[in-house]
């Protein structure tokens, strides 16, 4: 289910990026930067979920 939602989100950014490029005159690099950051954060969330990374809880000595 998560794969489908992530795929839908990426598809919407591609379509919206093309529309923003033509209507607003944004450069293609700005759209690609946003899509790359979104993909990075989606993958980082997957890593944190799979490996159960916990912050602020050090091991007892």
PQR file with spaces between the fields and no chain letter, atoms N, CA, C, O and H, PARSE charges and radii, in Angstrom:
ATOM       1  N    UNK     1       0.822   -1.194    0.000 -0.4000 1.5000
ATOM       2  CA   UNK     1       0.000    0.000    0.000 -0.0000 2.0000
ATOM       3  C    UNK     1       0.867    1.260    0.000  0.5500 1.7000
ATOM       4  O    UNK     1       0.567    2.236   -0.687 -0.5500 1.4000
ATOM       5  N    UNK     2       1.944    1.219    0.781 -0.4000 1.5000
ATOM       6  CA   UNK     2       2.848    2.370    0.830 -0.0000 2.0000
ATOM       7  C    UNK     2       3.521    2.640   -0.496  0.5500 1.7000
ATOM       8  O    UNK     2       3.749    3.792   -0.864 -0.5500 1.4000
ATOM       9  H    UNK     2       2.188    0.425    1.339  0.4000 1.0000
ATOM      10  N    UNK     3       3.841    1.571   -1.215 -0.4000 1.5000
ATOM      11  CA   UNK     3       4.486    1.727   -2.528 -0.0000 2.0000
ATOM      12  C    UNK     3       3.542    2.433   -3.496  0.5500 1.7000
ATOM      13  O    UNK     3       3.959    3.293   -4.271 -0.5500 1.4000
ATOM      14  H    UNK     3       3.655    0.635   -0.916  0.4000 1.0000
ATOM      15  N    UNK     4       2.280    2.063   -3.441 -0.4000 1.5000
ATOM      16  CA   UNK     4       1.310    2.700   -4.329 -0.0000 2.0000
ATOM      17  C    UNK     4       1.139    4.186   -3.999  0.5500 1.7000
ATOM      18  O    UNK     4       1.061    5.028   -4.894 -0.5500 1.4000
ATOM      19  H    UNK     4       1.941    1.364   -2.811  0.4000 1.0000
ATOM      20  N    UNK     5       1.082    4.493   -2.701 -0.4000 1.5000
ATOM      21  CA   UNK     5       0.941    5.901   -2.314 -0.0000 2.0000
ATOM      22  C    UNK     5       2.185    6.711   -2.677  0.5500 1.7000
ATOM      23  O    UNK     5       2.075    7.846   -3.140 -0.5500 1.4000
ATOM      24  H    UNK     5       1.145    3.810   -1.974  0.4000 1.0000
ATOM      25  N    UNK     6       3.367    6.130   -2.468 -0.4000 1.5000
ATOM      26  CA   UNK     6       4.600    6.839   -2.834 -0.0000 2.0000
ATOM      27  C    UNK     6       4.676    7.031   -4.349  0.5500 1.7000
ATOM      28  O    UNK     6       5.091    8.090   -4.820 -0.5500 1.4000
ATOM      29  H    UNK     6       3.456    5.208   -2.091  0.4000 1.0000
ATOM      30  N    UNK     7       4.281    6.023   -5.102 -0.4000 1.5000
ATOM      31  CA   UNK     7       4.271    6.144   -6.560 -0.0000 2.0000
ATOM      32  C    UNK     7       3.296    7.204   -7.037  0.5500 1.7000
ATOM      33  O    UNK     7       3.586    7.949   -7.973 -0.5500 1.4000
ATOM      34  H    UNK     7       3.944    5.163   -4.719  0.4000 1.0000
ATOM      35  N    UNK     8       2.143    7.270   -6.393 -0.4000 1.5000
ATOM      36  CA   UNK     8       1.161    8.296   -6.736 -0.0000 2.0000
ATOM      37  C    UNK     8       1.695    9.687   -6.427  0.5500 1.7000
ATOM      38  O    UNK     8       1.520   10.616   -7.215 -0.5500 1.4000
ATOM      39  H    UNK     8       1.908    6.665   -5.633  0.4000 1.0000
ATOM      40  N    UNK     9       2.347    9.827   -5.275 -0.4000 1.5000
ATOM      41  CA   UNK     9       2.920   11.114   -4.903 -0.0000 2.0000
ATOM      42  C    UNK     9       3.998   11.552   -5.893  0.5500 1.7000
ATOM      43  O    UNK     9       4.048   12.718   -6.282 -0.5500 1.4000
ATOM      44  H    UNK     9       2.489    9.072   -4.635  0.4000 1.0000
ATOM      45  N    UNK    10       4.858   10.623   -6.298 -0.4000 1.5000
ATOM      46  CA   UNK    10       5.899   10.969   -7.272 -0.0000 2.0000
ATOM      47  C    UNK    10       5.292   11.330   -8.629  0.5500 1.7000
ATOM      48  O    UNK    10       5.754   12.258   -9.292 -0.5500 1.4000
ATOM      49  H    UNK    10       4.818    9.676   -5.982  0.4000 1.0000
ATOM      50  N    UNK    11       4.261   10.598   -9.036 -0.4000 1.5000
ATOM      51  CA   UNK    11       3.598   10.915  -10.307 -0.0000 2.0000
ATOM      52  C    UNK    11       2.969   12.303  -10.274  0.5500 1.7000
ATOM      53  O    UNK    11       3.027   13.047  -11.253 -0.5500 1.4000
ATOM      54  H    UNK    11       3.885    9.844   -8.497  0.4000 1.0000
ATOM      55  N    UNK    12       2.369   12.640   -9.137 -0.4000 1.5000
ATOM      56  CA   UNK    12       1.771   13.970   -9.013 -0.0000 2.0000
ATOM      57  C    UNK    12       2.819   15.072   -9.064  0.5500 1.7000
ATOM      58  O    UNK    12       2.555   16.146   -9.604 -0.5500 1.4000
ATOM      59  H    UNK    12       2.322   12.036   -8.341  0.4000 1.0000
ATOM      60  N    UNK    13       4.009   14.824   -8.509 -0.4000 1.5000
ATOM      61  CA   UNK    13       5.056   15.849   -8.583 -0.0000 2.0000
ATOM      62  C    UNK    13       5.575   15.993  -10.012  0.5500 1.7000
ATOM      63  O    UNK    13       5.914   17.099  -10.431 -0.5500 1.4000
ATOM      64  H    UNK    13       4.224   13.951   -8.070  0.4000 1.0000
ATOM      65  N    UNK    14       5.644   14.896  -10.765 -0.4000 1.5000
ATOM      66  CA   UNK    14       6.077   15.006  -12.161 -0.0000 2.0000
ATOM      67  C    UNK    14       5.072   15.813  -12.979  0.5500 1.7000
ATOM      68  O    UNK    14       5.452   16.689  -13.756 -0.5500 1.4000
ATOM      69  H    UNK    14       5.370   13.997  -10.424  0.4000 1.0000
ATOM      70  N    UNK    15       3.790   15.510  -12.798 -0.4000 1.5000
ATOM      71  CA   UNK    15       2.753   16.231  -13.547 -0.0000 2.0000
ATOM      72  C    UNK    15       2.687   17.691  -13.108  0.5500 1.7000
ATOM      73  O    UNK    15       2.609   18.596  -13.938 -0.5500 1.4000
ATOM      74  H    UNK    15       3.481   14.798  -12.166  0.4000 1.0000
ATOM      75  N    UNK    16       2.720   17.909  -11.791 -0.4000 1.5000
ATOM      76  CA   UNK    16       2.687   19.281  -11.274 -0.0000 2.0000
ATOM      77  C    UNK    16       3.929   20.065  -11.645  0.5500 1.7000
ATOM      78  O    UNK    16       3.862   21.273  -11.872 -0.5500 1.4000
ATOM      79  H    UNK    16       2.784   17.174  -11.116  0.4000 1.0000
ATOM      80  N    UNK    17       5.068   19.380  -11.706 -0.4000 1.5000
ATOM      81  CA   UNK    17       6.307   20.047  -12.101 -0.0000 2.0000
ATOM      82  C    UNK    17       6.275   20.526  -13.537  0.5500 1.7000
ATOM      83  O    UNK    17       6.745   21.620  -13.850 -0.5500 1.4000
ATOM      84  H    UNK    17       5.123   18.399  -11.522  0.4000 1.0000
ATOM      85  N    UNK    18       5.718   19.700  -14.407 -0.4000 1.5000
ATOM      86  CA   UNK    18       5.589   20.122  -15.805 -0.0000 2.0000
ATOM      87  C    UNK    18       4.634   21.301  -15.940  0.5500 1.7000
ATOM      88  O    UNK    18       4.873   22.212  -16.732 -0.5500 1.4000
ATOM      89  H    UNK    18       5.336   18.812  -14.153  0.4000 1.0000
ATOM      90  N    UNK    19       3.552   21.281  -15.164 -0.4000 1.5000
ATOM      91  CA   UNK    19       2.592   22.389  -15.205 -0.0000 2.0000
ATOM      92  C    UNK    19       3.220   23.666  -14.648  0.5500 1.7000
ATOM      93  O    UNK    19       3.001   24.750  -15.189 -0.5500 1.4000
ATOM      94  H    UNK    19       3.359   20.541  -14.520  0.4000 1.0000
ATOM      95  N    UNK    20       4.001   23.544  -13.569 -0.4000 1.5000
ATOM      96  CA   UNK    20       4.657   24.721  -12.990 -0.0000 2.0000
ATOM      97  C    UNK    20       5.710   25.278  -13.935  0.5500 1.7000
ATOM      98  O    UNK    20       5.923   26.489  -14.007 -0.5500 1.4000
ATOM      99  H    UNK    20       4.178   22.663  -13.130  0.4000 1.0000
ATOM     100  N    UNK    21       6.366   24.379  -14.657 -0.4000 1.5000
ATOM     101  CA   UNK    21       7.380   24.815  -15.616 -0.0000 2.0000
ATOM     102  C    UNK    21       6.745   25.629  -16.744  0.5500 1.7000
ATOM     103  O    UNK    21       7.277   26.664  -17.143 -0.5500 1.4000
ATOM     104  H    UNK    21       6.193   23.395  -14.599  0.4000 1.0000
ATOM     105  N    UNK    22       5.634   25.169  -17.241 -0.4000 1.5000
ATOM     106  CA   UNK    22       5.023   25.870  -18.371 -0.0000 2.0000
ATOM     107  C    UNK    22       4.245   27.112  -17.929  0.5500 1.7000
ATOM     108  O    UNK    22       4.297   28.137  -18.608 -0.5500 1.4000
ATOM     109  H    UNK    22       5.202   24.328  -16.916  0.4000 1.0000
ATOM     110  N    UNK    23       3.531   27.042  -16.816 -0.4000 1.5000
ATOM     111  CA   UNK    23       2.693   28.170  -16.398 -0.0000 2.0000
ATOM     112  C    UNK    23       3.467   29.244  -15.639  0.5500 1.7000
ATOM     113  O    UNK    23       3.253   30.436  -15.861 -0.5500 1.4000
ATOM     114  H    UNK    23       3.489   26.209  -16.264  0.4000 1.0000
ATOM     115  N    UNK    24       4.362   28.829  -14.748 -0.4000 1.5000
ATOM     116  CA   UNK    24       5.072   29.793  -13.907 -0.0000 2.0000
ATOM     117  C    UNK    24       6.462   30.140  -14.420  0.5500 1.7000
ATOM     118  O    UNK    24       7.076   31.102  -13.958 -0.5500 1.4000
ATOM     119  H    UNK    24       4.535   27.861  -14.569  0.4000 1.0000
ATOM     120  N    UNK    25       6.954   29.367  -15.365 -0.4000 1.5000
ATOM     121  CA   UNK    25       8.277   29.631  -15.908 -0.0000 2.0000
ATOM     122  C    UNK    25       9.406   29.199  -14.996  0.5500 1.7000
ATOM     123  O    UNK    25      10.512   29.733  -15.086 -0.5500 1.4000
ATOM     124  H    UNK    25       6.455   28.585  -15.740  0.4000 1.0000
ATOM     125  N    UNK    26       9.146   28.237  -14.115 -0.4000 1.5000
ATOM     126  CA   UNK    26      10.203   27.742  -13.233 -0.0000 2.0000
ATOM     127  C    UNK    26      11.207   26.921  -14.027  0.5500 1.7000
ATOM     128  O    UNK    26      10.828   26.242  -14.982 -0.5500 1.4000
ATOM     129  H    UNK    26       8.248   27.804  -14.042  0.4000 1.0000
ATOM     130  N    UNK    27      12.470   26.972  -13.652 -0.4000 1.5000
ATOM     131  CA   UNK    27      13.456   26.143  -14.352 -0.0000 2.0000
ATOM     132  C    UNK    27      13.274   24.663  -14.000  0.5500 1.7000
ATOM     133  O    UNK    27      12.790   24.320  -12.922 -0.5500 1.4000
ATOM     134  H    UNK    27      12.777   27.523  -12.877  0.4000 1.0000
ATOM     135  N    UNK    28      13.663   23.819  -14.915 -0.4000 1.5000
ATOM     136  CA   UNK    28      13.535   22.382  -14.713 -0.0000 2.0000
ATOM     137  C    UNK    28      14.359   21.875  -13.544  0.5500 1.7000
ATOM     138  O    UNK    28      13.988   20.895  -12.898 -0.5500 1.4000
ATOM     139  H    UNK    28      14.056   24.097  -15.791  0.4000 1.0000
ATOM     140  N    UNK    29      15.484   22.540  -13.267 -0.4000 1.5000
ATOM     141  CA   UNK    29      16.349   22.112  -12.164 -0.0000 2.0000
ATOM     142  C    UNK    29      15.646   22.275  -10.815  0.5500 1.7000
ATOM     143  O    UNK    29      15.860   21.468   -9.911 -0.5500 1.4000
ATOM     144  H    UNK    29      15.786   23.336  -13.792  0.4000 1.0000
ATOM     145  N    UNK    30      14.823   23.292  -10.670 -0.4000 1.5000
ATOM     146  CA   UNK    30      14.108   23.504   -9.411 -0.0000 2.0000
ATOM     147  C    UNK    30      13.105   22.379   -9.173  0.5500 1.7000
ATOM     148  O    UNK    30      12.936   21.919   -8.044 -0.5500 1.4000
ATOM     149  H    UNK    30      14.650   23.948  -11.405  0.4000 1.0000
ATOM     150  N    UNK    31      12.454   21.948  -10.223 -0.4000 1.5000
ATOM     151  CA   UNK    31      11.483   20.861  -10.106 -0.0000 2.0000
ATOM     152  C    UNK    31      12.206   19.559   -9.782  0.5500 1.7000
ATOM     153  O    UNK    31      11.750   18.792   -8.934 -0.5500 1.4000
ATOM     154  H    UNK    31      12.591   22.322  -11.140  0.4000 1.0000
ATOM     155  N    UNK    32      13.313   19.306  -10.441 -0.4000 1.5000
ATOM     156  CA   UNK    32      14.077   18.087  -10.183 -0.0000 2.0000
ATOM     157  C    UNK    32      14.659   18.081   -8.775  0.5500 1.7000
ATOM     158  O    UNK    32      14.749   17.024   -8.150 -0.5500 1.4000
ATOM     159  H    UNK    32      13.683   19.928  -11.130  0.4000 1.0000
ATOM     160  N    UNK    33      15.052   19.240   -8.269 -0.4000 1.5000
ATOM     161  CA   UNK    33      15.560   19.332   -6.907 -0.0000 2.0000
ATOM     162  C    UNK    33      14.472   18.951   -5.908  0.5500 1.7000
ATOM     163  O    UNK    33      14.727   18.186   -4.978 -0.5500 1.4000
ATOM     164  H    UNK    33      14.979   20.099   -8.777  0.4000 1.0000
ATOM     165  N    UNK    34      13.280   19.469   -6.089 -0.4000 1.5000
ATOM     166  CA   UNK    34      12.171   19.126   -5.206 -0.0000 2.0000
ATOM     167  C    UNK    34      11.861   17.632   -5.266  0.5500 1.7000
ATOM     168  O    UNK    34      11.642   17.005   -4.230 -0.5500 1.4000
ATOM     169  H    UNK    34      13.073   20.090   -6.845  0.4000 1.0000
ATOM     170  N    UNK    35      11.842   17.057   -6.469 -0.4000 1.5000
ATOM     171  CA   UNK    35      11.550   15.635   -6.604 -0.0000 2.0000
ATOM     172  C    UNK    35      12.649   14.780   -5.976  0.5500 1.7000
ATOM     173  O    UNK    35      12.356   13.748   -5.373 -0.5500 1.4000
ATOM     174  H    UNK    35      12.020   17.567   -7.311  0.4000 1.0000
ATOM     175  N    UNK    36      13.885   15.188   -6.107 -0.4000 1.5000
ATOM     176  CA   UNK    36      14.988   14.457   -5.494 -0.0000 2.0000
ATOM     177  C    UNK    36      14.929   14.501   -3.984  0.5500 1.7000
ATOM     178  O    UNK    36      15.174   13.493   -3.321 -0.5500 1.4000
ATOM     179  H    UNK    36      14.124   16.026   -6.598  0.4000 1.0000
ATOM     180  N    UNK    37      14.604   15.660   -3.434 -0.4000 1.5000
ATOM     181  CA   UNK    37      14.479   15.771   -1.982 -0.0000 2.0000
ATOM     182  C    UNK    37      13.318   14.921   -1.474  0.5500 1.7000
ATOM     183  O    UNK    37      13.432   14.277   -0.431 -0.5500 1.4000
ATOM     184  H    UNK    37      14.405   16.479   -3.972  0.4000 1.0000
ATOM     185  N    UNK    38      12.221   14.914   -2.192 -0.4000 1.5000
ATOM     186  CA   UNK    38      11.069   14.108   -1.804 -0.0000 2.0000
ATOM     187  C    UNK    38      11.418   12.623   -1.823  0.5500 1.7000
ATOM     188  O    UNK    38      11.065   11.892   -0.897 -0.5500 1.4000
ATOM     189  H    UNK    38      12.128   15.438   -3.039  0.4000 1.0000
ATOM     190  N    UNK    39      12.101   12.179   -2.859 -0.4000 1.5000
ATOM     191  CA   UNK    39      12.504   10.778   -2.954 -0.0000 2.0000
ATOM     192  C    UNK    39      13.470   10.423   -1.829  0.5500 1.7000
ATOM     193  O    UNK    39      13.357    9.349   -1.240 -0.5500 1.4000
ATOM     194  H    UNK    39      12.388   12.773   -3.610  0.4000 1.0000
ATOM     195  N    UNK    40      14.414   11.305   -1.523 -0.4000 1.5000
ATOM     196  CA   UNK    40      15.356   11.057   -0.439 -0.0000 2.0000
ATOM     197  C    UNK    40      14.630   10.880    0.884  0.5500 1.7000
ATOM     198  O    UNK    40      14.940    9.957    1.637 -0.5500 1.4000
ATOM     199  H    UNK    40      14.505   12.178   -2.002  0.4000 1.0000
ATOM     200  N    UNK    41      13.667   11.751    1.184 -0.4000 1.5000
ATOM     201  CA   UNK    41      12.950   11.655    2.445 -0.0000 2.0000
ATOM     202  C    UNK    41      12.051   10.422    2.503  0.5500 1.7000
ATOM     203  O    UNK    41      11.874    9.840    3.573 -0.5500 1.4000
ATOM     204  H    UNK    41      13.416   12.502    0.573  0.4000 1.0000
ATOM     205  N    UNK    42      11.483   10.018    1.372 -0.4000 1.5000
ATOM     206  CA   UNK    42      10.702    8.781    1.350 -0.0000 2.0000
ATOM     207  C    UNK    42      11.585    7.577    1.645  0.5500 1.7000
ATOM     208  O    UNK    42      11.196    6.691    2.405 -0.5500 1.4000
ATOM     209  H    UNK    42      11.626   10.490    0.503  0.4000 1.0000
ATOM     210  N    UNK    43      12.775    7.542    1.045 -0.4000 1.5000
ATOM     211  CA   UNK    43      13.690    6.432    1.292 -0.0000 2.0000
ATOM     212  C    UNK    43      14.232    6.458    2.715  0.5500 1.7000
ATOM     213  O    UNK    43      14.406    5.403    3.324 -0.5500 1.4000
ATOM     214  H    UNK    43      13.091    8.262    0.427  0.4000 1.0000
ATOM     215  N    UNK    44      14.501    7.638    3.252 -0.4000 1.5000
ATOM     216  CA   UNK    44      14.990    7.747    4.625 -0.0000 2.0000
ATOM     217  C    UNK    44      13.929    7.261    5.609  0.5500 1.7000
ATOM     218  O    UNK    44      14.257    6.602    6.596 -0.5500 1.4000
ATOM     219  H    UNK    44      14.360    8.495    2.757  0.4000 1.0000
ATOM     220  N    UNK    45      12.679    7.576    5.352 -0.4000 1.5000
ATOM     221  CA   UNK    45      11.597    7.087    6.213 -0.0000 2.0000
ATOM     222  C    UNK    45      11.525    5.575    6.184  0.5500 1.7000
ATOM     223  O    UNK    45      11.285    4.947    7.216 -0.5500 1.4000
ATOM     224  H    UNK    45      12.413    8.111    4.550  0.4000 1.0000
ATOM     225  N    UNK    46      11.728    4.982    5.024 -0.4000 1.5000
ATOM     226  CA   UNK    46      11.723    3.529    4.902 -0.0000 2.0000
ATOM     227  C    UNK    46      12.871    2.913    5.703  0.5500 1.7000
ATOM     228  O    UNK    46      12.681    1.897    6.371 -0.5500 1.4000
ATOM     229  H    UNK    46      11.922    5.492    4.186  0.4000 1.0000
ATOM     230  N    UNK    47      14.040    3.509    5.643 -0.4000 1.5000
ATOM     231  CA   UNK    47      15.190    2.999    6.400 -0.0000 2.0000
ATOM     232  C    UNK    47      14.926    3.106    7.895  0.5500 1.7000
ATOM     233  O    UNK    47      15.186    2.159    8.637 -0.5500 1.4000
ATOM     234  H    UNK    47      14.194    4.335    5.100  0.4000 1.0000
ATOM     235  N    UNK    48      14.413    4.247    8.349 -0.4000 1.5000
ATOM     236  CA   UNK    48      14.135    4.416    9.776 -0.0000 2.0000
ATOM     237  C    UNK    48      13.070    3.426   10.252  0.5500 1.7000
ATOM     238  O    UNK    48      13.127    2.955   11.388 -0.5500 1.4000
ATOM     239  H    UNK    48      14.202    5.017    7.746  0.4000 1.0000
ATOM     240  N    UNK    49      12.108    3.111    9.399 -0.4000 1.5000
ATOM     241  CA   UNK    49      11.053    2.168    9.766 -0.0000 2.0000
ATOM     242  C    UNK    49      11.587    0.743    9.830  0.5500 1.7000
ATOM     243  O    UNK    49      11.273    0.003   10.762 -0.5500 1.4000
ATOM     244  H    UNK    49      12.062    3.493    8.476  0.4000 1.0000
ATOM     245  N    UNK    50      12.385    0.357    8.850 -0.4000 1.5000
ATOM     246  CA   UNK    50      12.875   -1.022    8.800 -0.0000 2.0000
ATOM     247  C    UNK    50      13.905   -1.326    9.871  0.5500 1.7000
ATOM     248  O    UNK    50      13.912   -2.433   10.409 -0.5500 1.4000
ATOM     249  H    UNK    50      12.640    0.958    8.093  0.4000 1.0000
ATOM     250  N    UNK    51      14.766   -0.393   10.196 -0.4000 1.5000
ATOM     251  CA   UNK    51      15.835   -0.655   11.150 -0.0000 2.0000
ATOM     252  C    UNK    51      15.543   -0.111   12.541  0.5500 1.7000
ATOM     253  O    UNK    51      16.380   -0.218   13.437 -0.5500 1.4000
ATOM     254  H    UNK    51      14.761    0.507    9.759  0.4000 1.0000
ATOM     255  N    UNK    52      14.357    0.474   12.729 -0.4000 1.5000
ATOM     256  CA   UNK    52      13.909    0.979   14.028 -0.0000 2.0000
ATOM     257  C    UNK    52      14.974    1.819   14.718  0.5500 1.7000
ATOM     258  O    UNK    52      15.365    1.547   15.853 -0.5500 1.4000
ATOM     259  H    UNK    52      13.676    0.561   12.002  0.4000 1.0000
ATOM     260  N    UNK    53      15.425    2.823   14.026 -0.4000 1.5000
ATOM     261  CA   UNK    53      16.411    3.736   14.574 -0.0000 2.0000
ATOM     262  C    UNK    53      15.746    4.543   15.685  0.5500 1.7000
ATOM     263  O    UNK    53      14.676    5.119   15.491 -0.5500 1.4000
ATOM     264  H    UNK    53      15.107    3.045   13.105  0.4000 1.0000
ATOM     265  N    UNK    54      16.388    4.578   16.849 -0.4000 1.5000
ATOM     266  CA   UNK    54      15.849    5.327   17.984 -0.0000 2.0000
ATOM     267  C    UNK    54      16.843    6.376   18.402  0.5500 1.7000
ATOM     268  O    UNK    54      18.016    6.076   18.623 -0.5500 1.4000
ATOM     269  H    UNK    54      17.258    4.109   17.007  0.4000 1.0000
ATOM     270  N    UNK    55      16.387    7.597   18.512 -0.4000 1.5000
ATOM     271  CA   UNK    55      17.242    8.704   18.901 -0.0000 2.0000
ATOM     272  C    UNK    55      17.052    9.003   20.387  0.5500 1.7000
ATOM     273  O    UNK    55      15.943    8.906   20.911 -0.5500 1.4000
ATOM     274  H    UNK    55      15.434    7.840   18.332  0.4000 1.0000
ATOM     275  N    UNK    56      18.148    9.368   21.060 -0.4000 1.5000
ATOM     276  CA   UNK    56      18.064    9.822   22.441 -0.0000 2.0000
ATOM     277  C    UNK    56      18.042    8.743   23.488  0.5500 1.7000
ATOM     278  O    UNK    56      17.880    9.048   24.669 -0.5500 1.4000
ATOM     279  H    UNK    56      19.049    9.446   20.634  0.4000 1.0000
ATOM     280  N    UNK    57      18.198    7.488   23.105 -0.4000 1.5000
ATOM     281  CA   UNK    57      18.205    6.414   24.076 -0.0000 2.0000
ATOM     282  C    UNK    57      19.521    5.661   23.965  0.5500 1.7000
ATOM     283  O    UNK    57      19.625    4.677   23.232 -0.5500 1.4000
ATOM     284  H    UNK    57      18.329    7.240   22.145  0.4000 1.0000
ATOM     285  N    UNK    58      20.523    6.130   24.696 -0.4000 1.5000
ATOM     286  CA   UNK    58      21.832    5.495   24.672 -0.0000 2.0000
ATOM     287  C    UNK    58      21.829    4.225   25.520  0.5500 1.7000
ATOM     288  O    UNK    58      20.939    4.011   26.343 -0.5500 1.4000
ATOM     289  H    UNK    58      20.438    6.930   25.290  0.4000 1.0000
ATOM     290  N    UNK    59      22.836    3.396   25.304 -0.4000 1.5000
ATOM     291  CA   UNK    59      22.953    2.165   26.082 -0.0000 2.0000
ATOM     292  C    UNK    59      23.450    2.468   27.481  0.5500 1.7000
ATOM     293  O    UNK    59      24.237    3.393   27.687 -0.5500 1.4000
ATOM     294  H    UNK    59      23.560    3.570   24.636  0.4000 1.0000
ATOM     295  N    UNK    60      22.989    1.688   28.433 -0.4000 1.5000
ATOM     296  CA   UNK    60      23.442    1.851   29.809 -0.0000 2.0000
ATOM     297  C    UNK    60      24.833    1.265   29.963  0.5500 1.7000
ATOM     298  O    UNK    60      25.108    0.177   29.457 -0.5500 1.4000
ATOM     299  H    UNK    60      22.350    0.937   28.266  0.4000 1.0000
ATOM     300  N    UNK    61      25.714    1.977   30.656 -0.4000 1.5000
ATOM     301  CA   UNK    61      27.096    1.513   30.804 -0.0000 2.0000
ATOM     302  C    UNK    61      27.245    0.471   31.872  0.5500 1.7000
ATOM     303  O    UNK    61      28.351   -0.014   32.111 -0.5500 1.4000
ATOM     304  H    UNK    61      25.491    2.861   31.067  0.4000 1.0000
